Amino acid sequence: TGDTVYFTAHKTVAGKIVSVSAMQTETSEFSMNENMYVTAPYPGYTDYYVTIEAMAEKVNNVYTIDNNSIAVGNTLNMRTDAFAGEATIWSVEEVNAK
């Protein structure tokens, strides 16, 4: 935690990491016994959830950071000094509105 996160394309600051958690990756598969799709662990893979705190501009209920739209479902290409990768935004919370 505490690492600065950068938008890869623009090399601008996205925010700071305030927490990281890991969960076993899951997949959906069809169960012939239950005749329905069930959730099952996906061995060898882990999902990481990274919480980033950032200053964003809000206009018409759309958040932006340096012209990057921040919305659930959007994909971010980001990096820190320790890692780089693509991430899907799972949630957006407004902590201190101005």
C-alpha positions as CSV (number, residue, x, y, z in Angstrom):
1,T,0.0,0.0,0.0
2,G,1.1,3.6,-0.5
3,D,2.5,3.1,-4.0
4,T,1.6,5.7,-6.6
5,V,-0.4,4.4,-9.5
6,Y,0.1,5.9,-13.0
7,F,-2.1,5.7,-16.1
8,T,0.2,3.9,-18.5
9,A,-0.8,5.8,-21.7
10,H,-0.4,9.3,-20.3
11,K,2.1,8.6,-17.6
12,T,0.0,10.8,-15.2
13,V,-0.8,10.0,-11.6
14,A,-4.0,8.0,-11.1
15,G,-3.8,7.9,-7.3
16,K,-2.3,6.0,-4.3
17,I,-3.0,2.4,-3.3
18,V,-4.7,2.3,0.1
19,S,-5.4,-1.5,0.2
20,V,-4.9,-4.7,-1.6
21,S,-6.7,-8.0,-1.1
22,A,-6.5,-11.4,-2.8
23,M,-9.2,-13.9,-3.6
24,Q,-9.3,-17.3,-5.3
25,T,-10.4,-16.9,-8.9
26,E,-13.7,-18.5,-9.6
27,T,-15.3,-19.7,-12.8
28,S,-18.8,-20.8,-13.8
29,E,-19.2,-24.3,-15.1
30,F,-22.2,-26.4,-16.0
31,S,-23.0,-29.2,-13.5
32,M,-24.6,-32.2,-15.0
33,N,-25.6,-33.5,-11.6
34,E,-27.4,-30.2,-10.7
35,N,-28.4,-29.4,-14.3
36,M,-27.3,-25.8,-13.8
37,Y,-24.3,-23.5,-13.8
38,V,-22.3,-23.5,-10.6
39,T,-19.4,-21.4,-9.4
40,A,-16.1,-23.3,-8.9
41,P,-12.6,-22.4,-8.0
42,Y,-10.2,-21.8,-10.9
43,P,-7.0,-23.5,-9.7
44,G,-3.7,-21.7,-10.1
45,Y,-5.2,-18.2,-10.5
46,T,-5.8,-15.4,-8.0
47,D,-7.9,-12.2,-8.3
48,Y,-6.4,-9.1,-6.7
49,Y,-8.6,-6.2,-5.6
50,V,-6.6,-2.9,-5.4
51,T,-8.2,0.1,-3.8
52,I,-6.9,3.4,-5.1
53,E,-7.7,6.8,-3.5
54,A,-7.6,9.7,-6.0
55,M,-8.8,13.2,-6.6
56,A,-11.3,13.2,-9.4
57,E,-13.5,15.7,-11.2
58,K,-17.2,15.0,-11.3
59,V,-19.3,16.5,-14.1
60,N,-22.8,15.2,-14.8
61,N,-22.2,12.1,-12.6
62,V,-19.1,11.2,-14.6
63,Y,-15.8,11.0,-12.8
64,T,-12.5,11.9,-14.6
65,I,-8.9,11.9,-13.6
66,D,-6.6,13.7,-16.1
67,N,-9.2,13.0,-18.9
68,N,-9.5,9.3,-18.0
69,S,-13.1,8.3,-17.4
70,I,-13.5,6.5,-14.1
71,A,-16.7,4.3,-14.2
72,V,-17.6,0.8,-13.2
73,G,-16.8,-1.6,-16.0
74,N,-14.2,0.6,-17.6
75,T,-10.7,-0.9,-18.1
76,L,-7.6,0.9,-16.9
77,N,-4.0,0.3,-18.0
78,M,-1.9,1.3,-15.0
79,R,1.4,0.7,-13.4
80,T,3.4,1.3,-10.2
81,D,7.1,0.8,-9.6
82,A,6.3,-2.9,-8.7
83,F,3.8,-4.0,-11.3
84,A,1.9,-3.1,-14.5
85,G,-1.3,-4.4,-15.9
86,E,-4.8,-4.0,-17.0
87,A,-7.6,-3.7,-14.5
88,T,-11.4,-3.5,-14.6
89,I,-13.1,-0.9,-12.3
90,W,-15.4,-2.8,-10.0
91,S,-16.7,0.1,-7.9
92,V,-16.4,3.9,-7.5
93,E,-17.0,5.6,-4.1
94,E,-17.2,9.3,-3.4
95,V,-15.5,9.8,-0.1
96,N,-15.1,13.6,0.3
97,A,-17.2,15.5,-2.2
98,K,-16.4,19.2,-2.7
